[in-house]
C-alpha cells in the first residue's frame, strides 16, 4: 500500500525524474528536479502556488515513483524520453511527430553515392539538411544524378566491377556506370565533388558547367542534347530561386517563436542552414492552459530537440527560459560542439523572431476552427456520451464484435478509441477456439475472457519483474466498454468482468430493425440519444470500425481456407507445391485453365502431379 507521508520522507536530495500515477496506474505527469526531495514535496504542501492545470493533476495523484540521475542534464534527457514514451496527460505535449529527411553522401566509399536518409548517424558519411520539404530533397538529388551521373546501386566497387550488367540508370543516361569500369575513379570523384557543391547551394558553378555543355552540343549540331542541357539549366535556376539567402554568413540556426490563445498554442520554427533560410514548420501543443509562454517554449525545445538528430549552432527564441544554461549543456553534448541559446533584442535577428511569431499567430488563426471541430468530434463527443451515461473520467474505450458465416471460421475483433480517436496500435484479433457453430454470445464470452485474463496475467508477470504495467500489450484496461449490440452482449461482458473481479462500466450500442443505431443500453435501461450530435456520430464510427476490423479478419481467413481446401484435396499437393502453384499462377482460376505442360513447368512439380491437378479440375 502506498503511504504518501512515508514515501515523501524517503525522497533523496538528488537530481532525477519523478513520475506521477493516478489510481489506474497511468502516468499523468513527468517532471525533473535538481533535488527530488524538495521538488516533489512542493506538490503536497499546503498553500502551494501552482496553475489550475497542475492543481487538477495533483488531485488525481494516487502514487509516485522516481529515478535518480548523476546530474541535472541527465535528468533533463530522461524527462524528455519518458514524456515522449508515455505521453502524460498533464505535460505540455507536441501533437506533431515529424521526421525530416537528409541527403547522405557516402564519402567513405571508393565510388560514393547520394541517398535520402531519415536520420543522421555517426558514420563515415556526410549529411546535408535536414530538409523541411521532402520533395525539395528528392528534387535536389534527382538533379545531381542527372547532371553528374552519380550511381545509386548498392554494389561494392571496385570489388563487383563487371560482375553484372549495368542498371537502367546507365541506359537512360543518369549513371556513368562505374560498375563496368566506364569511368575512372578520379573522374568519378571529380563529378561527385561537383554534385556536393550543387547540394551545398553553389548554383553558379553548375550553371556555368551546363551552359558550356549546351553551347558545345549546339556547335556540334546535336540539338536534342543541347535542349536537354537547357532544361537542366532551367531546373537549377528554379531551385536557386527557392533558396532565400539571409545574412547569416554560412551559419546554422533555428528561429523559434510562439503564439497562443487561452486553450491552444502554436510554435513556428525557421530553419537556417549554411546561412540560407531553407524552410519553416509549425507545431501544435496540447496541455498549455494556464502555463506561461516561457514555460511552454521551454517544454517545446526539450521535446523537439530530443527527437531531431540535427542540432544547429544557435537557437534563437522569443523568451528567456529558466533552464537555458542546462539546455545549452544538453544540446552541446548532443552536437559535440558549443550550442548557444539566444533571445535577440535588436536588428535583423529580432525581426526574424518577430516574423516567426507572426507566422505562428497566422497558423493559429487559420487552424483554430479546424482544431475546434476536431476537438468537438473526438474529445467533445466522448464527453457527450459520458454525460448521457452519467459517468466521468473516460479516456480509453474498447469495443468488440464477432464475425462468422454459419459458424465458419468465427473471429472476434477488439478496437480501441482514446479521447475519441482510434488507437490502431492497440487493436487485437481473436480466432475463436472453443465455440462450434454460430453462437455469438459464447464467442463473445471467449473473446472477453481471453482479453482480460491475459491482461491480468501479463500485469502480474510485469510486477514480478518490477516493470510498469504500461509496458504490456494487454495490461491497459478500458475506462468504458461499448459493446456492438444490446442487452445480451452487455450481460455477457458484465458476466466476464464479475468472474475476473473487474469493475469497468459496460454499455451497448443498440440498433433498430433496419440496423441503424438508435440508443445506448446501460444499467439495464435503454436510453435514446440525439442522432444529430457528435456523441452519436462517434458511436457510429466506433461501431463501423469494430465491424470493419472483424469482417476484414474473417475475410482473410476465409480466403486462406478456400485456397487450402481446394488444392489440398488433390493427390500429391502439399504445402510446398500449393505455394509454388499459387506463386506461379496467382489464382485458382488460372490453375484451372492451365494445361498439363504448363502445370509441369512450375517449381517442385513433376508430370504425374501435374496430371493429377489437371484431372482434378477437368
C-alpha positions in Angstrom: 0.0 0.0 0.0 1.4 3.4 -0.9 1.8 5.7 2.1 2.2 9.2 0.9 3.8 10.7 4.0 6.2 7.8 4.4 7.2 7.9 0.7 7.8 11.7 0.9 10.2 11.2 3.8 12.2 8.7 1.7 12.8 11.1 -1.2 16.6 11.7 -1.8 18.1 15.2 -2.1 19.5 14.3 -5.5 18.7 15.2 -9.1 16.3 13.0 -11.0 13.0 12.5 -12.6 9.6 11.9 -10.9 6.5 10.2 -12.4 3.0 10.8 -11.0 0.5 8.0 -11.3 -3.3 8.0 -11.0 -5.4 5.3 -9.3 -5.3 3.2 -12.5 -1.5 3.3 -12.5 -1.4 5.6 -15.6 1.5 8.1 -15.7 -0.2 11.5 -15.7 2.8 13.7 -15.3 6.6 13.5 -15.6 9.0 16.2 -14.2 12.7 16.7 -13.5 14.3 18.1 -10.4 17.6 19.3 -9.1 16.5 17.9 -5.7 13.8 15.3 -5.8 13.2 15.8 -2.1 12.4 19.5 -2.4 10.6 19.4 -5.7 8.1 16.5 -5.2 7.2 17.6 -1.6 6.2 21.0 -3.0 3.2 19.4 -4.8 1.7 18.3 -1.5 2.4 21.3 0.7 -0.5 23.5 2.0 -0.6 26.9 0.4 1.2 25.7 -2.7 1.2 28.2 -5.6 0.5 26.2 -8.8 -1.5 26.7 -12.0 -5.1 25.4 -12.2 -3.9 22.6 -14.5 -1.3 21.4 -12.0 -3.9 21.7 -9.2 -6.2 19.3 -11.2 -3.2 17.0 -11.7 -2.4 16.9 -8.0 -6.0 16.0 -7.1 -5.6 12.8 -9.3 -2.2 11.6 -7.9 -2.5 8.2 -6.3 1.2 7.4 -6.0 4.5 8.4 -7.5 7.9 6.9 -8.3 11.3 8.5 -9.1 14.6 7.8 -10.9 17.8 9.4 -9.6 20.4 10.6 -12.0 24.0 11.8 -11.7 23.3 15.3 -13.0 20.5 17.7 -13.9 21.4 17.4 -17.6 20.9 13.6 -17.3 17.5 14.3 -15.6 16.5 16.6 -18.5 17.3 13.9 -21.1 15.5 11.2 -19.1 12.5 13.5 -18.6 12.3 14.2 -22.4 12.5 10.5 -23.2 9.8 9.5 -20.6 7.4 12.2 -21.8 7.8 11.0 -25.4 7.3 7.4 -24.3 4.3 7.8 -22.0 2.6 11.0 -23.3 1.4 12.0 -19.8 -2.0 13.8 -19.7 -0.7 16.9 -17.8 2.6 17.5 -19.6 2.7 20.1 -22.4 2.8 17.8 -25.4 3.8 18.2 -29.1 1.0 17.0 -31.3 3.3 16.5 -34.3 6.0 13.9 -34.6 7.8 15.0 -37.7 11.0 13.4 -39.1 12.9 15.5 -41.7 15.0 13.9 -44.5 18.7 14.4 -45.1 20.8 13.9 -48.2 23.6 11.4 -47.3 26.9 11.4 -49.2 28.7 8.1 -48.7 32.2 9.7 -48.9 33.8 6.7 -47.2 33.2 4.6 -50.4 35.5 4.4 -53.4 32.7 5.3 -55.7 30.4 7.4 -53.3 26.7 7.7 -53.6 24.0 10.3 -52.8 21.0 8.9 -50.9 17.9 10.1 -49.0 18.3 9.3 -45.2 15.8 9.7 -42.4 18.3 10.0 -39.6 21.9 11.3 -39.2 24.2 8.5 -38.0 27.8 8.7 -36.7 29.4 7.0 -39.7 31.9 8.0 -42.4 29.2 9.7 -44.5 28.4 13.4 -44.8 24.9 14.6 -44.3 23.1 17.7 -45.8 19.9 19.0 -44.3 17.6 18.4 -42.7 15.2 19.3 -45.5 11.9 20.6 -44.2 10.4 19.8 -47.6 11.0 16.2 -48.5 10.1 17.0 -52.2 12.9 19.6 -52.3 15.5 17.0 -51.1 14.3 14.5 -53.8 14.4 17.2 -56.5 18.0 18.2 -55.5 19.1 14.6 -55.6 17.5 13.9 -58.9 19.1 16.9 -60.4 22.5 15.9 -59.1 22.1 12.4 -60.6 21.0 13.8 -64.0 23.9 16.3 -64.3 26.8 14.4 -62.8 25.6 10.8 -63.3 26.2 9.6 -59.8 25.5 5.9 -59.1 22.6 4.8 -56.9 23.2 1.0 -56.8 24.4 -0.9 -53.7 27.2 -2.8 -55.5 30.6 -2.8 -53.7 33.0 -1.2 -56.0 35.6 -1.9 -57.3 35.1 -5.4 -56.0 32.0 -6.0 -58.1 33.2 -4.3 -61.3 32.0 -6.2 -64.4 30.1 -8.9 -62.4 26.7 -7.8 -63.5 25.1 -5.8 -66.4 24.7 -2.0 -65.9 21.3 -0.9 -64.5 18.5 1.1 -66.1 20.0 4.4 -64.9 23.0 3.9 -67.2 20.8 3.2 -70.2 18.7 6.4 -69.7 21.9 8.5 -69.2 21.7 9.1 -65.4 24.7 7.0 -64.3 28.3 6.8 -65.7 28.4 3.0 -64.9 31.5 2.8 -62.7 30.3 -0.8 -62.2 31.5 -1.6 -65.7 34.8 0.4 -65.4 33.4 3.1 -67.9 34.8 5.9 -65.8 38.0 6.2 -63.8 37.9 6.7 -60.0 39.5 10.1 -60.3 37.0 11.4 -62.9 34.0 9.9 -60.9 35.3 11.6 -57.7 35.6 15.0 -59.6 32.0 14.7 -60.7 30.9 13.7 -57.2 32.6 16.8 -55.7 30.7 19.0 -58.1 27.5 17.3 -57.1 28.3 18.1 -53.5 28.7 21.8 -54.4 25.2 21.7 -56.0 23.7 20.3 -52.8 25.5 22.9 -50.8 23.8 25.6 -52.9 26.6 26.6 -55.3 24.4 27.1 -58.3 26.7 29.4 -60.2 29.3 26.8 -61.0 26.8 24.1 -62.1 25.0 26.7 -64.3 28.3 27.7 -65.9 29.2 24.0 -66.5 25.8 23.3 -68.1 25.9 26.4 -70.3 29.3 25.3 -71.6 27.9 21.8 -72.4 24.9 23.3 -74.1 26.9 25.6 -76.3 29.3 22.8 -77.3 26.4 20.5 -78.2 24.8 23.3 -80.2 28.0 24.0 -82.1 28.2 20.3 -82.9 24.6 20.4 -84.2 23.4 17.9 -81.5 20.3 20.0 -80.8 18.4 17.4 -78.8 21.3 17.1 -76.4 21.6 20.9 -76.2 17.9 21.1 -75.4 18.5 18.6 -72.6 21.2 20.8 -71.1 18.9 23.9 -71.5 16.2 22.1 -69.4 18.7 21.2 -66.7 19.8 24.9 -66.5 16.1 25.9 -66.1 15.8 23.3 -63.2 18.9 24.7 -61.5 17.6 28.3 -61.7 14.2 27.3 -60.3 16.0 25.6 -57.4 18.1 28.6 -56.8 15.1 30.9 -56.6 13.6 28.7 -53.8 16.7 29.3 -51.6 16.1 32.6 -49.6 19.5 33.9 -48.8 19.9 35.7 -45.4 22.9 37.5 -43.9 24.0 34.7 -41.5 27.3 34.1 -43.2 27.0 30.3 -43.5 25.7 29.6 -40.0 23.1 27.0 -38.9 20.3 28.5 -36.8 16.8 27.7 -35.7 14.5 30.6 -35.0 11.6 29.8 -32.7 8.5 31.8 -31.7 5.2 31.1 -30.0 1.6 32.2 -30.5 -1.2 31.2 -28.2 -4.8 31.6 -27.0 -6.2 30.5 -23.7 -6.5 26.9 -24.9 -4.2 26.5 -27.8 -0.5 27.1 -28.7 1.5 27.0 -31.9 5.2 27.2 -32.2 6.8 28.3 -35.5 10.4 27.4 -36.5 12.5 28.9 -39.2 15.4 26.7 -40.3 18.6 28.4 -41.4 21.2 26.1 -42.9 24.6 27.3 -44.2 23.3 30.9 -44.0 20.2 30.2 -46.1 16.6 30.1 -44.9 15.7 26.7 -46.3 12.2 26.5 -44.8 9.8 26.6 -41.9 7.5 24.4 -39.9 4.9 24.8 -37.2 3.8 22.6 -34.3 0.6 22.5 -32.2 0.9 21.8 -28.5 -1.5 20.2 -26.0 -2.0 21.0 -22.3 -0.9 24.6 -22.3 -3.8 26.0 -20.4 -2.6 28.3 -17.5 1.1 27.8 -18.5 3.5 30.8 -19.0 4.8 31.4 -22.5 8.4 30.9 -21.5 7.5 27.5 -19.9 5.6 26.4 -23.0 8.5 27.3 -25.1 11.0 25.5 -22.8 8.9 22.3 -22.9 8.7 22.5 -26.7 12.5 22.9 -27.0 13.2 19.9 -24.8 10.8 17.7 -26.7 11.7 18.9 -30.2 15.4 18.5 -29.9 15.1 15.2 -28.1 13.6 13.8 -31.3 15.6 15.5 -34.0 19.2 14.4 -34.9 20.4 17.7 -36.2 21.3 20.4 -33.7 22.2 23.9 -35.1 25.0 26.1 -33.7 22.5 28.6 -32.4 18.8 28.5 -31.3 17.1 31.9 -31.3 14.0 32.1 -29.1 11.3 34.6 -28.3 11.5 34.5 -24.4 14.1 33.9 -21.8 13.7 30.4 -20.4 14.6 29.2 -16.9 16.6 26.1 -18.0 18.6 27.9 -20.7 22.0 27.1 -19.4 21.0 23.4 -18.8 19.6 23.1 -22.3 22.7 24.6 -23.8 24.8 22.0 -22.0 22.5 19.2 -23.2 22.4 20.3 -26.8 26.2 20.9 -26.8 26.6 17.4 -25.7 24.4 16.0 -28.4 26.0 18.1 -31.1 29.6 17.6 -30.0 30.3 21.4 -30.1 29.0 24.5 -28.4 25.4 25.4 -28.9 24.1 28.8 -27.9 20.6 29.8 -26.9 19.8 33.5 -27.6 17.0 35.9 -27.2 17.6 38.7 -29.8 16.7 42.2 -28.7 17.5 44.2 -31.8 18.5 44.1 -35.5 17.7 41.5 -38.2 17.7 38.6 -35.7 14.9 40.2 -33.6 13.0 40.9 -36.8 13.2 37.3 -37.8 12.0 36.1 -34.4 9.1 38.6 -34.8 8.4 37.2 -38.3 8.3 33.7 -36.8 5.8 34.9 -34.2 3.6 36.5 -36.9 3.6 33.2 -38.8 2.7 31.2 -35.7 -0.2 33.6 -35.0 -1.4 33.2 -38.6 -1.3 29.4 -38.3 -3.2 29.6 -35.0 -5.9 31.8 -36.5 -6.3 29.7 -39.6 -6.3 26.4 -37.7 -8.5 27.4 -34.8 -11.8 26.4 -36.4 -10.3 23.2 -37.6 -8.9 22.4 -34.2 -12.2 23.2 -32.5 -14.1 21.0 -34.9 -11.7 18.1 -34.4 -11.9 18.6 -30.6 -15.7 18.5 -30.8 -15.8 15.3 -32.9 -13.4 13.5 -30.7 -12.9 14.5 -27.0 -16.1 16.6 -27.0 -18.1 13.6 -28.4 -16.7 11.3 -25.8 -17.7 13.7 -23.1 -21.2 13.9 -24.5 -21.5 10.1 -24.4 -20.3 10.1 -20.7 -22.9 12.8 -20.0 -25.6 10.5 -21.3 -24.3 7.6 -19.2 -23.7 9.7 -16.1 -20.1 8.7 -15.8 -16.8 10.7 -15.8 -13.1 10.1 -16.4 -13.3 8.2 -19.6 -10.3 8.3 -21.9 -9.9 4.8 -23.3 -12.9 2.9 -24.8 -12.8 -0.7 -26.1 -15.4 -2.2 -28.4 -15.9 -5.8 -29.6 -17.6 -7.7 -32.4 -17.9 -11.2 -33.7 -17.9 -12.2 -37.4 -18.8 -15.6 -38.9 -20.8 -17.3 -41.6 -22.9 -20.0 -40.1 -20.2 -20.6 -37.5 -17.5 -21.0 -40.1 -14.1 -19.5 -39.0 -15.7 -17.4 -36.3 -13.4 -14.5 -35.2 -13.6 -11.6 -32.7 -12.3 -8.1 -33.0 -11.3 -5.5 -30.4 -10.9 -1.8 -31.3 -9.6 0.9 -29.1 -10.5 4.6 -29.1 -8.6 7.1 -26.9 -10.1 10.6 -26.4 -12.5 9.9 -29.3 -9.7 8.8 -31.7 -8.9 5.3 -32.9 -5.7 3.9 -31.5 -4.9 1.3 -34.1 -1.7 0.1 -32.5 -3.9 -1.4 -29.7 -6.4 -3.2 -31.9 -6.5 -7.0 -31.4 -7.9 -10.0 -33.4 -9.2 -13.3 -31.9 -9.7 -16.6 -33.6 -12.5 -18.4 -31.8 -11.1 -21.7 -30.4 -13.8 -23.2 -28.1 -17.1 -22.5 -29.8 -18.6 -24.7 -32.5 -21.3 -23.3 -34.7 -22.9 -19.8 -34.9 -23.1 -18.8 -31.3 -22.2 -15.1 -31.0 -22.8 -14.9 -27.2 -20.5 -17.8 -26.5 -17.9 -16.4 -28.9 -18.0 -13.0 -27.2 -17.7 -14.7 -23.8 -14.5 -16.4 -25.1 -13.0 -13.2 -26.6 -13.6 -11.1 -23.5 -12.4 -13.8 -21.1 -9.2 -14.2 -23.1 -8.6 -10.5 -23.4 -9.0 -9.6 -19.7 -7.5 -12.8 -18.3 -4.4 -12.2 -20.5 -4.2 -8.7 -19.2 -4.3 -9.7 -15.6 -1.7 -12.4 -16.1 0.6 -10.1 -18.0 0.3 -7.5 -15.3 1.3 -10.0 -12.6 4.4 -11.0 -14.6 5.4 -7.4 -15.1 5.0 -6.7 -11.4 7.2 -9.7 -10.6 9.9 -8.2 -12.9 9.5 -4.7 -11.4 8.2 -3.3 -14.6 5.3 -0.8 -15.1 2.1 -2.3 -16.5 2.2 0.5 -19.1 4.8 -1.6 -21.0 2.3 -4.5 -21.5 0.2 -5.1 -24.6 -3.0 -6.1 -22.8 -2.5 -4.5 -19.4 -4.1 -1.2 -20.2 -7.8 -1.8 -19.3 -10.5 0.5 -20.7 -12.4 3.1 -18.8 -15.6 2.1 -20.7 -16.6 -0.9 -22.8 -19.0 -0.2 -25.6 -20.5 -3.4 -27.0 -21.7 -3.6 -30.5 -25.2 -4.8 -29.5 -27.8 -4.5 -26.8 -28.8 -6.2 -23.6 -27.5 -9.7 -24.5 -23.9 -8.6 -25.4 -23.8 -6.2 -22.3 -24.8 -9.1 -20.0 -22.0 -11.3 -21.4 -19.4 -8.6 -20.8 -20.7 -7.9 -17.2 -20.5 -11.7 -16.5 -16.9 -11.9 -17.6 -15.9 -8.8 -15.6 -17.6 -10.2 -12.5 -15.8 -13.5 -12.8 -12.5 -11.7 -13.0 -13.3 -9.2 -10.3 -13.0 -6.2 -12.6 -15.1 -3.0 -12.3 -15.5 -1.5 -15.7 -18.7 0.2 -16.9 -20.3 -1.5 -19.9 -22.9 -0.1 -22.3 -24.4 -1.5 -25.5 -24.9 0.4 -28.8 -28.4 -0.7 -29.7 -29.7 -0.9 -33.3 -33.2 -0.9 -34.7 -34.8 -3.4 -37.1 -33.2 -1.6 -40.0 -29.7 -2.0 -38.4 -29.5 1.7 -37.6 -28.1 2.9 -34.2 -31.0 4.1 -32.0 -29.6 4.4 -28.5 -27.5 3.1 -25.6 -28.2 0.3 -23.2 -26.7 1.0 -19.8 -27.6 -0.1 -16.2 -30.5 -2.2 -17.5 -32.1 0.7 -19.3 -32.2 1.8 -22.9 -31.7 5.5 -23.3 -32.3 7.4 -26.6 -29.6 9.6 -28.0 -29.6 12.7 -30.2 -29.0 11.4 -33.7 -27.6 14.8 -34.9 -25.0 15.0 -32.1 -21.2 14.5 -32.1 -21.6 11.8 -29.5 -23.9 9.8 -31.8 -21.5 10.2 -34.7 -18.7 8.9 -32.6 -20.8 5.9 -31.6 -21.4 5.1 -35.3 -17.7 5.4 -36.0 -16.9 3.0 -33.3 -19.5 0.5 -34.5 -18.3 0.8 -38.1 -14.7 0.4 -37.1 -15.2 -2.7 -34.9 -17.4 -4.2 -37.6 -14.9 -3.5 -40.4 -12.0 -4.9 -38.4 -13.8 -8.1 -37.7 -15.1 -8.5 -41.3 -11.6 -7.9 -42.8 -10.0 -10.5 -40.5 -12.8 -13.1 -41.2 -12.4 -12.4 -44.9 -8.7 -13.0 -44.9 -9.1 -16.3 -43.0 -11.9 -17.4 -45.4 -9.6 -16.7 -48.4 -6.8 -18.7 -47.0 -9.1 -21.6 -46.1 -10.6 -21.6 -49.6 -7.2 -21.9 -51.2 -6.2 -24.7 -48.8 -9.4 -26.6 -49.2 -9.4 -26.7 -53.0 -5.7 -27.6 -53.6 -5.2 -29.9 -50.6 -7.8 -32.3 -52.0 -5.5 -33.0 -54.9 -3.3 -36.1 -54.6 0.3 -35.2 -54.4 -0.3 -31.5 -53.5 1.1 -30.5 -50.1 2.2 -27.2 -48.6 5.3 -26.6 -50.8 3.6 -27.5 -54.1 0.5 -25.5 -53.2 2.7 -22.4 -52.5 4.5 -22.9 -55.8 1.3 -23.2 -57.8 -0.2 -20.0 -56.3 3.0 -18.1 -56.7 3.2 -19.1 -60.4 -0.4 -18.8 -61.4 -1.6 -16.2 -58.9 -5.2 -17.6 -58.7 -7.2 -20.8 -58.6 -8.9 -19.9 -61.9 -5.5 -19.7 -63.7 -4.6 -23.1 -62.3 -8.0 -24.5 -63.5 -7.3 -23.2 -67.1 -3.7 -24.4 -67.3 -2.5 -27.3 -69.5 -0.6 -30.3 -68.2 2.6 -28.9 -69.8 2.1 -25.5 -68.1 1.5 -27.1 -64.7 4.6 -29.3 -65.1 6.8 -26.2 -65.6 6.0 -25.0 -62.0 8.8 -25.3 -59.5 8.6 -28.6 -57.4 6.1 -30.1 -59.8 6.5 -33.3 -61.8 4.5 -34.6 -64.7 2.4 -37.1 -62.7 1.4 -34.5 -60.2 0.6 -32.0 -63.0 -1.7 -34.7 -64.5 -3.4 -35.1 -61.1 -4.0 -31.3 -60.9 -5.4 -31.2 -64.4 -7.7 -34.2 -63.9 -9.0 -32.7 -60.6 -10.3 -29.6 -62.4 -11.5 -31.4 -65.5 
